[in-house]
C-alpha cells in the first residue's frame, strides 16, 4: 500500500518561504538538499510525518504561473478562530472564517491563507473527517 510522504511546490525565495511556513504553521526545515540547478527544502513538524517540499530553481526570477489546476494544501488546527487571529496579528492576512454545513450539521469550519508565492492553504478546525 502506498504511503503519502510529501507534496512539492516551487518557490522563488527560499528564506521568505521558509519564514512563512515556520511562522504560519510551525514547520521547520527537516532537510535541505542542494543541487547544481535547484535546491530542495523539506519542512515538517511533530504533528505529522507528511512533509512539504519547497523547490527553489536557481536563477529563476519570474513568479510561477499557478494556473487553474492547483487547488490548495490543507492543515488542521484545534481552534481555527484562535489560529486565524494569531495569523492576523503576524500580518499574514488570513481570509474570512467560513462555516460549511451539510444536512444541518457542521461539515467544516475554515479559512484560507496564501503563502508568499500565492499558493492557497486551507486551515480547518479539527472536526469530523478533518482530524
Protein Blocks (a to p, Z undefined) as FASTA:
>chain_A
ZZdfbdcdddfblmlmmmmmmmmnopacfbdcddfkbccdddddfkbmbdcdddddehia
bdcdebjmbgbdcdddfblmlmmmmmmmnonopacdddddeehiafbdcdddddfkopac
dddddehjlZZ
